[in-house]
Amino acid sequence: MASGKRGEGPNKMQLVRDAMEALGPKAKPVEIQKHIKDASNEDMNTQMISTYKSMIKKGPKGAKAKTPGRPAKAGATPKGEPMNIADDVILLRKLVTRLGARQIHQLIDVLS
């Protein structure tokens, strides 16, 4: 029973890669077909060349960029850990330095 493997030399995908490298990424399947026939005496139909060309352009499997998840809720901490009171005090100190004590008091009055 035949295993479907060719004897020696590069596989068909590699032949298409080599042809695209020689002819450029915008080469038409018919041009690639002619290049492969001239270079390696290998017959490939244009549909297979088109499929391989698309696969080559997409890149390797798993190379997709991960889509970002939804944003964290306000006040959420990493891994759901409770915030430390010291972290709150440090944050408040930074706000006082940046905004001033008077504005912090006004904000507290508005929020309470």
N, C-alpha and C positions, 0 to 999 in steps of 0.2 A: 504494500500500500504506500502511496506517495505521501510524504510528510508536508508537502507544500513549500518546502525550503528550496531555495536555489542553491546551486553549487557554490562557486567561488565569486568573489567580487562583492560590491556594495548591494544592499537591498534596494527595492524600488523607491522607497521613501528617500534614501540617501541620494539616489540618482536625481530625484526631483530637487532636493536641496542643492546639490552641486549645480544643476542647470539654472536654478534661481540665482545662485551666487554668480554664475557666469553671465547670465542675461539680465539680471536685475529682478526685483520683486514684482514689477508690473508686467513681466513677460506673460504672454497669452499661453494657454495650454497647448495650442498647436505649435507655437515656437519652441516650447519646452520639449514637446514630443519629438520634433525634428532634431533638437540638440541631443537628446538622449539616444536617438537612433544613430546619429552620426558618431557620438562619443563612445557608446558601449554596445551598439548593435542590439539593443533591447527594445522590444515593442511594448508600448503602453498606450492604452486608449486615453483620450482627452478627459473623459469623466473621472478616471482614476487620478490623473494628474491634477485636475481641479480639486478633488477631495484632499489629496496630499498637500496641495498648495495651501488650502484653507487651514488644515491642521498645523502646518508649519507656521503660518502667520499667527495663529492663536497662541502658540507656545506650548510648553509642557503642561501636563495635567497638574492641577493643584497650584498653579501659578496665579490663580485669580486673586485679586485683592479682596480682602475680607470686607464685607459691607459693615459699616458702623452700626452698632446697636442703638437703642433709644438712649437719650441722655439720662443721666442720673437725676433722681429727685432732689429738689433743693434740700440742703442740710444732710444729705446722705453721706456716709463715710465709706471708705473702701472696705469691702467684704462685710458690710453691715455691722462693723464694730461700733460700740457706743463711743461718743466723743469724750475726751478727757476734759475736765474742767480747766486744766492748765492751758489746753489748746484754745478754749473759749476766752480766757483771760488774755492770752497773747494776741488773739485776733482783735479783741476789744481795745487793747493798748495800741495796736497798729491803726485802728479806726480813729481813736482819739488823737493820735499824732497826725494823721492825715486830715481829719475834718475839724478837729478842735472839740473841746469839752462842751461848749455851748451848743453846738449843732447836735452832738450826741444826746444831750438832755432834751432838745427839741424833738429829735427822732423818737426817743423813748416816750415822751408825752403823747406824741401822735399815735404810736403803736399801742399804748395802754388804755 
